[in-house]
Amino acid sequence: MKISHQIIISLVILLVATDVEAQKEHLIAGRTMGTTYHIKVITGVSGGVNGLKEKIDARLDAINQVFSTYIKDSEINRFNGLSTAGEKFQVSDDFMQVMRVARKIYRISEGAWDGTVNPLVDLWSFGPTKREPQMPPASEIQTLLLKIGFDRIQIVDPNFLVKNLAAVTLDLNAIAKGFAVDEASRLITTAGFENYLVEIGGEVYAAGVRPDGKNWRVGINRPQKDAAFNEVYKAVSIYNQAFATSGDYRNFFEIDGVRYSHVIDPRTGYPVSNGMVSVSIIADNCTLADGLATAIMVMGAEKGIALVNRLENVECFIIVEKSDGRLVDLYSAGFGSKN
């Protein structure tokens, strides 16, 4: 469960020098899904990327039309507006593909990630409606918990969703950005390019190598509220892999000295308080990496690392803030050998 538009992703792309005599680096940039995107495509000096930006923009617009909760007639809003339990709702291939990954993350995280959690996020004053932060009454939390649960939605082949509870709603922006990264990457590969980097709102896929022949490197922002947005805490090398980061160090409120994070545990209805301030995931695809980053923020370091160590081709890097302000690094079994 990634709290999608509320999360401020703590990841920046490290700039690299381009060898203009051997290769050329093309930068494509724009806006999508309420954020920005930046793509670097490497070609020979005589190569070009004509028409690529238009194709990428069209694909990202189509994905946004499926998953945006801010577009009134988006596919996800039409599903959320369905008021009858047990009725089949036909969805697009994009919607179904993301739902299958969402179900996987929900199950392997034992419900720590849940695409139906947003009513609780709104209740805790972290939603799009700006209001004075406050701790909601326990009775309201318990009432909303009755309407939360990804398992209240059936996935029916080939392309149908069914609500078991009419009141349940979805917000998949938590992993939709990762899916957009994967789809933009697929489009670029199909166009014949082997070396590129795609970044959308801090989520990344890196294919091939940089112009200097070395692996792409991304930087994890220092996870402290007073750190500059471009202050790099750690640089990570990736090759034909996705990278996603989730953090809670900029989006929280305090009442009577108690800090309440925007990361809500969908199983309890309360913000998590486990000392974790940043989780970065390396995986084969960004849809999975995006969702896992938030799932592990909820699960905590010990259970999160244990989960990652059971998954193939997945690694994680976790930063924990101690009570005295010290930052402590934790990571999965294979992370250290790659960075």
N, C-alpha and C positions, 0 to 999 in steps of 0.2 A: 504494500500500500504506500504509494508515494503520494504526498499531498500536493501533487502536481504544481499548479500555478503559485502555490504558497512557498514552495521550496526555493531558496536561493542557492543555486548550484555553485559550489566552491571549486571551479575548475577553469583554468585559462590555458590557451594554446601557447606554447613557447615558440617564439619566432626563430626562424633559422635562415641562414644566409643562402642565397641562390647562386649556383655556378652558371652564370649567364652564357658562358662559352659552350657548355655541354648541354644544358637543359634549361627549360623555361618554366617558371612557376606562374600559373594563372590563378587569380583570386576572383571567386564568385561570392557575392554577399547579398543579403536581403533580409526581409522580415517574414516570419511565419509563426503561427500558433502563439501569438502574443509575445514573441521574443525575436531574437536575431539569429541568423545563420551565417556561417563562414565556411567556404570550401576552397581548398587548394588542390589544383590539378597540375601534375607535372607532365610536360611533353618535351619532345625534342625542340631545338631552337626554331625549327620551321613549322612546328605543329601548332594547332589552334583548337579552340573549344567553341567554335561558332554554333549557336543554337542550343548549347547545353544549359545555359541559365534559364531559357524559356521552358525547356522540358522539365527542369527541376522545379521551377516555380509552379508549373501546372500540376505536377505530381503532389507537391506540398499543399497546394490549394485544395486538391481533391481529398487528401487525408484530413485536412482541417475541417472540411465540410462534413466528414464522418464523425470526428471526435470532439469538436469544439462545443462546450456547454454555453458559449457566448453567442453562437449562431442559432437563432430561434428555430429554424427548420432543419438543423443538423440531424444526422441519423441518430446520434445518441440521445438528443433531446426528444426526438419522436418516440424512441423506445422508453425513455423515462416518463413520457406523458401517457403511456399505455396504462389504462386504469382497470384492466381486467386480468386477474390471475388465470393461468392455464391457457391463455391465448398465444398461438404461435406468431412470432414477429420475425419477418424475413429480413436478414441483414446482408450487407455486402461482404465480399471476400476479405476486404481489409478489416472490417469489424470482427469477422469470425476468426481471422488469423490472430489478432490481438487478444481476443477473448480466450483462445486456447492457451496462449502464453500466460495470460492472467490467471487462468485456472491452475496452471502448473505452479506458479509462484505462490498462490494462495494455499495450495496443498502442501508443498514442500516446506513452507514457512509456518505451517500449522495455524494459518489464519492471521499471521502478523501483517501480511499484506492483504488488503481487501479493497477492491474497487468500489465498494458501496459505502465507504466510511464518511463521505463528505458531509452528510447532515450533522455528524458529530464535530467535524472541523468548523462548520458554521456556528454551531452552538457555543464553541469555545472562542468565538470572536476571531477566528483565523480565516474566515471565508471572504469572498469578494465584497460583502457589505461591511463598510467601515463603521464600527461602533466601539464604545469604550470597553476595553478588555475586562472580563469578569469571569469568576469561577461560577459555572452554572449549578443550579440545585441538583443534588443527587437524583431526585425523582425524575427530572427532565432527562438526565443521562440514561437512566434505566428505561424510560419510555422509548427513547430513540434506539437503544440497543435492540429492541424488539423488531426494528425495521432494518437492521444492519446484518449483512451476511452474504458473501459472494455465492455460497451454496444455495441461496434462495433463487438463483437464476440457473435454469437448465440450458445446456448447449445441446441442440438437437441437429444432427447432420441432415442435409448437407449445410444449410445456412439459416438456421432458425434459433431464436432465443425464446425462452418461456419464463415468465415470472411465476414463481410459486407463491409470492406475496406481492399484491398489487402496489404496495407503498414503497417497495425497494427501488432505488435509483442507482445509476452508474456514473462514475467520473473516471475515465481511463487516461486522463492527461498524464498521470503518473508514469505510464509506459508508452503513451502515444508519441511523445517526442523521440523516444528510443526507436520506435517503429519507423518514424519519419527519417531518422538517420539511416536506418537499414535500407529503406526504400530509395533514398537518394543515392546511397552507395551502390545499390544494385543497378540503378539507372546509369551511373557513371561507368561501372564495369561493363555493362551491356554496350555502352558507346565505344568500348575498346581501350579505356584507360586503365592502367595497372597501378600507378602510383598516385595516391591522393589522400586527402584528409577531409572528413566531413564533421562539422560541429554545429549542433543546433541547441541553443540554450544551455550550453555546457556539456551536452552529451556528445560523444565522439566515436567515430569509426576511422581507423587508420589502415590504409591498404598500401602494400609495398613499402617503399622507402622515400626519404627526402631527396632533394637534388644532390646532396653530397654523398649519397649512397648509404647513409646511416638510418637507423630506425627513427620513426617519428617519436617525438617526446611531448608529453603533456604535463602540465603542472597543476598540482593541487594547491588551492589557495590556503593561506594560513587560517585555520578555523577559530578565529577570535573576532569578536564584534568590532574591535577598533582597528583591525588589520585592513590595509588597502585591498581593493578588489583584485589588484594585479600582483599582490605579494605572494610569491611562490614558497610554499612550505616544503614540498618535495616534488621532484621531477620523475616521471615514470616513462619507461620505454615500452612502446607497443608496436607489434607487427602483425598485420592482418587480424586485428582484434578491435573490439569495442571497449569503451571506457566510460563509466558513469559515476557520478559522485552525488551523495545526498548529505546535507548537513542541517544542524538546528541552531547554529550559533548566532544567526542574525535575525531570526524570526521567533520571538518569544515575548512574554510579558512577565512582570513580577508583581506579586501582591503580598504585602507583609513579609518581604524578604524571601518569599518562595518563588522559584522560577518555574514557569509553565511553558513547555515547548509546544510548537505547532505540530509536532509529530505525535499523532494520537494512536493509541493502541486500540484497534477496532474490537478487541475481545473484552476490554474493560471499560472503554469509553473515556479514559483519562490520558493525559499527556504522559509520554514516557519520561523516566528519570533514571537513566542508567550511566550517565557520565560520558556517553559517546557524543562527539561533536561533528564527526565526519566519517563517512564510509565510502570507499571507492571500490568499484567492481571492475575487473577485467573479464571479458567473456567473448565467445565467438560472435554474438550478435548483441546489438544495443537494446533491443526490446527487453531481453532477459536481464542484461546488466542494469538497466534503468529501474526495473521493478525490484530486483534483488537489493539494490543499494538502500531503498527505503525499508524493505522487509527486515534487513539486518539492523537498521536503526532502531526498529521496534523490538527485535529479538534480543538485542544485547550482544556484547562482544563474544562471550564464551559460546553461546548457542549459535551465533552467526558464523563464527569461524568453523565450528564443527560441521555446520551445514555445507559451507563452501568446500571444505576438505572432502566431502562426500560427492561433490559434483565434478564431472569431467570438464576440463578446459575452462575452469572458473577459478579466479583468485581474488583476494580482497585485501585492502589496506585500511585499517581502522585507526582513528585518532581519538583517544580518551582524554578528557580534561579532569585532572585531579582537583580535590577541594582547595589546594593551595595555588591553583592556576597552572600547574605544570602540564605539558602535553606529553602523552605517552603513546608510542606507536605499537600497534599490534597487527599481525598479518597472518595470512593462511600459509599452509605448509610450502607451497610452491612459489610464493610471491618473491621471497628473497633471492631465489636462484635466477629470477628473470630481471631483477632491477638492482 
